[in-house]
């Protein structure tokens, strides 16, 4: 069943289409400083091309909009994000935004922000909390729907994906970081749709932590333990690109001997799709900077904003990738 979402207002949607480490601070001494706005942003890390593009979009838009951005890189560790958020609370920033490493374990620090009357915006990933008053709004993709789109392509192309023509479509899954919202939701969406076809079987599933190296290592292990793999479903492009390296090293042809489905649509992934090494990509747009800054300004000004703002995204086949590749911003 498809997740129901609140659509973003037309103005925010237009803004989203216009723009494209260790801990660090991008200037400012805390506080709004007159008419300016100070934002504390706690990023997951720099684990993928998607994440790097997301960081660039946020940094560049903050600079363009005159937002005093205090930025930290959690290096994929929840404790680092919690430490950064507490630092932002102490600095009395105007608004805190972050992309949570995992879904759970945020209530305590978000309660601290609430008591300090500092609004919180979730970006890219959600938190699992019974108290949705701990954040003002969540800006990001519908990860379940992304998984559903990936699963639907496989259902529609199951006959072609059955490389051995034995009636079974054997899938190995490269999961994202354990406990992370996109990993949980992309898995759920994919399984919800593919369960309608008895021929599609997920024979192995393991985390590659959203990294290219992780995807390569897990795929190497899958190839050693299974000789009947028809399809790879990777929760992001980077793991899919790592899987391509492992498949080629094993003497097989990615995209032909083993079909590959990924999520993100970063430039490296789109290049592999245009070359036929990946068969289908579900887009996840990282260019959230313009929408985030617009939401932050509205929140600090006391204006009402939607509780859920969903980014606009599409899917790509090989021919579609060839058409848009030259103009990709990330």
C-alpha positions as CSV (number, residue, x, y, z in Angstrom):
1,X,0.0,0.0,0.0
2,X,1.5,3.3,-1.0
3,X,2.4,5.8,1.7
4,X,0.2,8.9,1.8
5,X,2.2,12.1,2.0
6,X,1.5,15.8,2.3
7,X,2.6,17.4,-0.9
8,X,4.9,20.4,-0.7
9,X,3.5,23.8,-1.6
10,X,4.1,25.1,-5.1
11,X,6.6,27.7,-4.0
12,X,8.8,25.2,-2.1
13,X,8.6,22.8,-5.0
14,X,9.9,25.5,-7.4
15,X,12.7,26.3,-5.1
16,X,13.7,22.7,-4.9
17,X,14.1,22.6,-8.7
18,X,16.2,25.7,-9.0
19,X,19.5,24.7,-7.3
20,X,21.6,22.2,-7.6
21,X,35.5,16.3,7.0
22,X,35.6,16.5,10.4
23,X,33.5,18.8,12.4
24,X,33.7,22.4,11.3
25,X,32.0,25.8,11.9
26,X,31.3,28.2,9.1
27,X,31.7,31.5,10.9
28,X,29.5,33.3,13.3
29,X,29.4,33.4,17.1
30,X,25.9,32.1,17.7
31,X,22.6,34.1,17.8
32,X,20.8,35.7,14.9
33,X,23.0,38.9,14.7
34,X,20.3,41.4,13.7
35,X,18.3,40.4,10.7
36,X,20.5,37.3,9.9
37,X,19.7,33.7,10.8
38,X,22.0,31.2,12.4
39,X,21.5,27.5,11.6
40,X,23.2,24.6,13.2
41,X,23.4,21.7,10.8
42,X,24.5,18.2,11.9
43,X,25.3,16.1,8.8
44,X,25.5,12.3,8.7
45,X,28.9,12.2,7.0
46,X,30.4,12.1,3.6
47,X,29.8,8.4,2.9
48,X,28.5,8.8,-0.7
49,X,28.3,11.0,-3.8
50,X,24.7,11.7,-2.8
51,X,25.8,13.0,0.7
52,X,28.5,15.1,-0.7
53,X,26.1,16.8,-3.1
54,X,23.6,17.3,-0.3
55,X,26.3,19.0,1.8
56,X,27.4,21.2,-1.1
57,X,23.7,22.3,-1.7
58,X,23.2,23.2,1.9
59,X,26.5,25.1,2.2
60,X,26.1,27.0,-1.1
61,X,22.5,28.0,-0.4
62,X,23.3,29.1,3.1
63,X,26.0,31.4,1.8
64,X,23.8,32.8,-1.0
65,X,21.0,33.4,1.4
66,X,23.1,35.0,4.1
67,X,22.5,32.3,6.6
68,X,25.2,31.8,9.2
69,X,25.7,28.1,9.0
70,X,27.4,26.1,11.7
71,X,28.1,22.7,10.1
72,X,29.3,19.4,11.6
73,X,30.1,16.1,10.1
74,X,29.1,13.2,12.3
75,X,31.2,10.6,10.4
76,X,28.1,8.3,10.5
77,X,28.1,8.2,14.3
78,X,25.0,9.1,16.3
79,X,26.9,10.2,19.3
80,X,28.7,12.8,17.2
81,X,25.4,14.2,16.0
82,X,24.0,14.4,19.5
83,X,27.2,16.2,20.7
84,X,26.8,18.7,17.8
85,X,23.2,19.3,18.5
86,X,23.9,20.0,22.2
87,X,26.6,22.4,21.1
88,X,24.2,24.3,18.9
89,X,21.7,24.5,21.8
90,X,24.5,26.0,24.0
91,X,25.3,28.5,21.2
92,X,21.7,29.6,21.1
93,X,21.4,29.2,17.3
94,X,18.0,30.2,15.7
95,X,17.2,26.8,14.2
96,X,18.7,23.3,14.2
97,X,18.6,21.0,11.2
98,X,20.0,17.5,10.9
99,X,19.8,14.3,8.9
100,X,19.7,11.5,11.6
101,X,22.2,8.7,11.3
102,X,19.6,6.2,12.6
103,X,15.9,6.6,13.4
104,X,15.9,5.9,17.2
105,X,17.5,7.5,20.3
106,X,16.8,11.2,19.7
107,X,14.1,12.1,22.2
108,X,16.4,13.3,25.0
109,X,18.4,15.7,22.9
110,X,15.4,16.9,21.0
111,X,13.6,17.6,24.3
112,X,16.6,19.7,25.2
113,X,16.2,21.8,22.0
114,X,12.5,22.1,22.7
115,X,13.1,23.4,26.2
116,X,15.5,25.9,24.8
117,X,12.8,27.0,22.3
118,X,15.0,26.2,19.3
119,X,13.0,24.7,16.5
120,X,14.3,21.6,14.8
121,X,14.0,20.6,11.1
122,X,14.6,17.0,10.0
123,X,16.2,16.7,6.5
124,X,16.5,13.6,4.3
125,X,15.8,11.1,7.1
126,X,13.1,10.9,9.8
127,X,13.2,9.9,13.5
128,X,11.2,7.3,15.2
129,X,9.5,9.1,18.1
130,X,6.0,9.1,19.6
131,X,6.3,12.8,20.1
132,X,6.2,14.7,16.8
133,X,6.3,18.0,18.6
134,X,10.0,17.5,19.0
135,X,10.5,18.7,15.4
136,X,8.7,21.3,13.3
137,X,8.9,19.7,9.9
138,X,10.6,16.9,8.0
139,X,12.0,17.7,4.5
140,X,13.0,14.7,2.4
141,X,12.1,11.9,0.1
142,X,9.5,9.2,0.6
143,X,11.9,6.2,1.0
144,X,9.1,3.6,1.0
145,X,7.9,4.9,-2.3
146,X,11.5,4.7,-3.7
147,X,11.6,1.1,-2.7
148,X,8.2,0.5,-4.3
149,X,9.4,2.1,-7.6
150,X,12.4,-0.2,-7.6
151,X,10.3,-3.3,-6.8
152,X,7.7,-2.4,-9.5
153,X,10.4,-2.2,-12.2
154,X,11.5,-5.7,-11.2
155,X,8.0,-7.0,-11.2
156,X,7.4,-5.5,-14.7
157,X,10.7,-6.9,-16.0
158,X,10.9,-10.2,-14.0
159,X,11.0,-12.4,-17.2
160,X,14.0,-10.5,-18.5
161,X,15.7,-10.4,-15.1
162,X,15.5,-14.2,-14.9
163,X,18.9,-14.6,-16.4
164,X,19.0,-18.4,-16.1
165,X,15.4,-18.8,-17.4
166,X,14.7,-21.2,-14.6
167,X,11.5,-19.5,-13.5
168,X,13.1,-17.9,-10.3
169,X,14.4,-14.4,-10.0
170,X,17.0,-14.5,-7.3
171,X,17.8,-11.2,-5.7
172,X,20.6,-10.1,-3.4
173,X,20.1,-6.9,-1.5
174,X,22.7,-4.4,-0.5
175,X,21.2,-2.6,2.5
176,X,22.1,0.9,3.7
177,X,23.3,1.6,7.3
178,X,21.5,-0.6,9.8
179,X,18.7,1.3,11.6
180,X,18.8,4.2,9.1
181,X,15.4,5.4,7.7
182,X,16.3,4.9,4.0
183,X,17.6,1.4,4.7
184,X,14.5,0.4,6.6
185,X,12.0,2.0,4.2
186,X,13.6,1.1,0.9
187,X,13.7,-2.5,2.0
188,X,10.0,-2.4,3.1
189,X,8.8,-0.7,-0.1
190,X,10.7,-3.2,-2.3
191,X,9.5,-6.2,-0.5
192,X,5.9,-4.9,-0.4
193,X,5.8,-4.8,-4.2
194,X,7.9,-7.8,-5.1
195,X,5.9,-10.1,-2.8
196,X,3.2,-10.0,-5.4
197,X,5.3,-12.2,-7.6
198,X,6.2,-15.6,-6.3
199,X,9.1,-16.0,-8.7
200,X,11.0,-13.1,-7.1
201,X,13.1,-14.3,-4.1
202,X,15.5,-12.3,-2.0
203,X,18.1,-14.9,-1.3
204,X,20.6,-12.7,0.7
205,X,20.5,-9.3,2.3
206,X,23.3,-7.5,4.1
207,X,24.4,-3.9,4.9
208,X,27.0,-2.2,2.9
209,X,26.7,1.0,4.9
210,X,25.9,3.1,1.8
211,X,29.5,3.0,0.8
212,X,31.1,1.9,-2.5
213,X,33.7,-0.2,-0.7
214,X,31.0,-1.7,1.5
215,X,29.0,-2.7,-1.5
216,X,32.0,-4.2,-3.2
217,X,32.9,-6.4,-0.2
218,X,29.4,-7.6,0.4
219,X,28.9,-8.4,-3.3
220,X,32.1,-10.3,-3.3
221,X,30.8,-12.4,-0.4
222,X,27.5,-12.9,-2.2
223,X,29.2,-14.1,-5.4
224,X,31.2,-16.6,-3.4
225,X,28.2,-18.1,-1.6
226,X,25.6,-17.9,-4.4
227,X,26.1,-19.0,-8.0
228,X,22.5,-18.2,-9.0
229,X,22.2,-14.5,-8.6
230,X,20.0,-12.8,-11.1
231,X,19.5,-9.3,-9.6
232,X,21.2,-6.9,-7.3
233,X,19.0,-4.4,-5.4
234,X,21.3,-1.7,-3.9
235,X,19.8,0.9,-1.5
236,X,22.1,3.6,-3.1
237,X,24.2,4.1,-6.3
238,X,27.5,3.9,-4.4
239,X,26.9,0.3,-3.2
240,X,25.7,-0.6,-6.7
241,X,28.9,0.8,-8.2
242,X,30.9,-1.3,-5.7
243,X,28.9,-4.3,-6.7
244,X,29.7,-3.7,-10.4
245,X,33.4,-3.9,-9.5
246,X,32.9,-7.2,-7.7
247,X,30.8,-8.6,-10.6
248,X,33.4,-7.6,-13.2
249,X,36.2,-9.1,-11.1
250,X,34.3,-12.3,-11.0
251,X,34.3,-12.4,-14.8
252,X,30.6,-11.6,-15.2
253,X,28.9,-8.7,-17.0
254,X,26.9,-6.3,-14.8
255,X,23.6,-5.3,-16.3
256,X,23.5,-8.5,-18.5
257,X,24.6,-11.5,-16.5
258,X,23.3,-9.8,-13.3
259,X,20.7,-7.1,-13.4
260,X,21.3,-4.1,-11.1
261,X,18.7,-1.7,-9.5
262,X,19.9,1.2,-7.4
263,X,18.6,4.4,-5.7
264,X,20.0,8.0,-5.9
265,X,20.8,8.9,-9.5
266,X,24.2,10.6,-8.8
267,X,26.3,11.2,-11.8
268,X,28.5,8.1,-11.4
269,X,25.4,6.0,-11.1
270,X,23.8,7.6,-14.1
271,X,26.9,7.1,-16.1
272,X,26.9,3.4,-15.3
273,X,23.2,3.3,-16.2
274,X,23.9,4.9,-19.6
275,X,26.6,2.3,-20.2
276,X,24.2,-0.6,-19.4
277,X,26.0,-1.7,-16.3
278,X,23.0,-0.6,-14.2
279,X,19.5,-1.4,-15.4
280,X,17.3,1.0,-13.5
281,X,17.7,3.9,-11.0
282,X,15.2,5.5,-8.7
283,X,16.0,9.1,-8.1
284,X,16.6,10.6,-4.6
285,X,17.3,14.3,-4.9
286,X,20.1,15.6,-2.7
287,X,19.7,19.3,-3.6
288,X,17.7,20.2,-0.5
289,X,19.5,23.5,0.3
290,X,17.0,25.9,-1.2
291,X,14.0,24.2,0.4
292,X,15.7,23.9,3.7
293,X,16.7,27.5,3.9
294,X,13.2,28.6,2.9
295,X,11.7,26.4,5.5
296,X,14.1,27.7,8.2
297,X,13.2,31.3,7.5
298,X,9.5,30.6,7.7
299,X,9.9,28.6,10.9
300,X,12.0,31.3,12.6
301,X,9.5,33.9,11.5
302,X,6.8,32.0,13.2
303,X,5.0,31.1,10.0
304,X,3.1,27.8,9.6
305,X,4.9,25.1,7.5
306,X,3.7,21.6,6.5
307,X,4.7,18.9,8.9
308,X,6.0,16.8,5.9
309,X,7.6,18.2,2.8
310,X,8.3,15.7,0.1
311,X,10.8,16.3,-2.6
312,X,9.9,15.7,-6.3
313,X,11.7,12.8,-7.9
314,X,11.6,10.5,-10.9
315,X,13.1,7.2,-12.2
316,X,15.6,6.5,-15.0
317,X,16.1,3.8,-17.6
318,X,19.2,3.6,-19.8
319,X,17.8,5.7,-22.6
320,X,16.6,8.3,-20.1
321,X,20.0,8.5,-18.4
322,X,21.7,9.2,-21.8
323,X,19.3,12.1,-22.4
324,X,19.9,13.9,-19.1
325,X,23.4,12.9,-18.1
326,X,25.2,15.9,-19.5
327,X,23.0,18.3,-17.4
328,X,23.2,16.4,-14.1
329,X,24.2,18.8,-11.2
330,X,25.4,16.0,-9.0
